[in-house]
Amino acid sequence: MERWNNTCNLFYEQKKKNVSEKEFQFFIENLFIELGWSKLSKEILSREPIPIGSGGSLIPDILIKGEGRNSFVVELKKPSATPSDKHEEQLSSYMLQRQLSFGLFIGEVIHVLFNNPNDKRPPRRVLTIEFTPDNLDGKELLEIISKKGYSENAAVTYCEKKLKQLNENDTVNKIIDELTAVDSTDPIIESLLGNLGKQVKQKYTVSDKIAEKVKIGIKIQIMDKRGSSITSIESTSPKKAPGKKPEIKKPSAPISKTEELRLLFWTKLLDRFSSVSDSYSKVSASKDHWLYSGSGVSGVNFAFIATNSYAGLELNLARKEKEENKRMFDTLFEMKDEIEREYGFQVEWERLDDKIASRLASRLRGVSIQNAEEWPKMMDFLCDRMPKWDRALRERIKLVKP
């Protein structure tokens, strides 16, 4: 992740300076050099013409060649400029002319294009990556396009995986649009019982994964269109016992749409995390943007965070006495190198001198709890990182407690 984060920092310097196309190309070429490719060995070719027709040519910005063969092509646009469909059309032309499966457009964002060898259609964009720190898609892309990690098979497999995810999302959105149409009278919408996912799976013959995404998306759309709450959507119709009237529960106080989303997100996260660790086994879903769990030290807690701009992990040093929190923070900071080495990623060290508390954090930026399509990425980050976070910090906290 360090290499991707460094790339983001350098990218924003380029954007801030409003560099020219030529300067931006120099920056990207240097990135490929850092990824192991060589200009001297003619593995990085700048603006080399591709002959077409009678005397014509196409001129891609960068062509990467591995083992003497064309590997992939890159089209550039300086980050301060507004990209257009024309740039992707140019990239598609280069890919088709050179019969390349993999291509990149790099400008304000990165577009990954895939020329599927089993599909006669033009190359298709399978992924858009923003230059945001701790972006797992960005980290994965750098691994794929490095000289050490690149192969045509690896690139095709990578693109096929992204295309599958894209097709799944298209299927999810299509089903959601149909089931949440204003004039829909489908019995699935009318019932919205606890087995909604199963009904969707049977009706549309889709996988469990797609059915679950549809279930989440429907609940969010229903809240928008009908003012329903997640709790009412998740409830089942009361069954009559012989000789008894069904119990009528008093409605709970209304909560906001954001609070509804948080409840659903945390419910799903806790269910998934329970198969990874039992450290949150006594914690319930919350309406807040955080979920706390004890550390074994009074006033110090671990936290899952999910907001409109990032997901993250925190260690909060929040004892009553400010001096105790700062002293604990400073002692932990002395162990910074070993903590980050054991955790495996950089840590954000926030002493917060103007506040009583201090904290350590690790964040995945550029995602939002408001976007259900980003939930899998957020949950991947949180469930993968929390055990490492816990392992790197729990015993050290006990050593530095007052």
C-alpha positions, 0 to 999 in steps of 0.5 A: 500500500505504501507504493500506491499512497506515494503515487497518490501524493506525487499525483496530487503534486502534479495536479496542483502544479497544473503540469503540461501533458509532456510533464505528466507523461514524464511522471507516468514513465518514471512510475513505470520505471519504479515498477521495474520496466526499463526505457533503456531496454525499450520496454517503455516506448513513448509515442511510437507510431502504429502504422495503419492503412496507406501511410496513416498511423496511430500514436499511443502515449506509452506502449509497454513491451515485455519479453520483446512483445507488446504487453499493454498500452497507456493513453494519458491526459493531464489530471487538470484536464477534463477527460472525454469519451474520445480518449477511451475511443483512442485507447480502444483503437490502439488495443484493437490495432495491436491486439492487446487485451489490457489498456489504461487511460490515466488522467484525473482517474485511472480507467482499466479497459479490457479487450476480451479475446472471447468477445467481438465487441470493442474493449470495455471499461471494467474499472475506474480507480481514483487516486485516493490513499489506501485504495485497495484497487489502486494497490492491486493495479500497481501489482498487476502492471509491475514488471515482476507481476505482469503477464498476459494471463494475469492481466486477463484474469484480473480483467475477467474478475473485474468484468464479472463484478461489473456484470454482477452490479449491472444485474443487481441494478436491473433487478432492483429497478424492476422490483422497486418500480413505482407501479410494481405489484410484485409479491416480493415487494409486497411481502418483503419478508426475511427470506427476501434473498431466497425469493430473489434468487429463485425468481431471477436464477442468480447467485447468493452473492447477487441476491444478497446485493439486491436485498440490500439495494431494495431496502435502501430504495424502499426507504427512499420511495416509501419511507419504510424503515429497515426494521419494518422491512426485515420483520416477518408477518406475525403468526396466529397462535390458536385462540390468541390474537397476534401481539401488536408492538408499539412502533419505536421512535423514528430514525433517519435514513443514515441511521437505518443504513448504519444499522444494516451495515453493522449488522452485516459486518458483525455477522461476517466478522464473527467468522473471523474473530470473537472480539466483537461477539458481545457488540450489537449493531449501532445507529452511530458511525462507529462500533467500539470494543474493549481493549482490556484497559479501562478508557481504551477501545478498538473501533470500527468506523464507517462514514460518508468518506471513509471506512477505518479502524481506530484505537482510542486512548480516551481515559479521563486524564489528558496527561495519561492519554498523551503519555500512552500515545507517546510511549506507543509512538516510540514503538511505531516501527515495530507496530507498523511492521507487525500490522503490515501497513502505515498507521495514522498517529493522531496525538490531538494536543488540543483534545483530551483523547488521542488515537491511532487510525488506519483508513480506507478513503474514497468510500461511503456508507451511503453507497451499498455497492461499496460495502463489500470493499469496506467490509473486506478492509475492516474484516481483513485489517482488524485482526492484524490491528488487534494483534499489533496493539492489544498486548502493547496497550497493557504494557503502556497503561498508567 
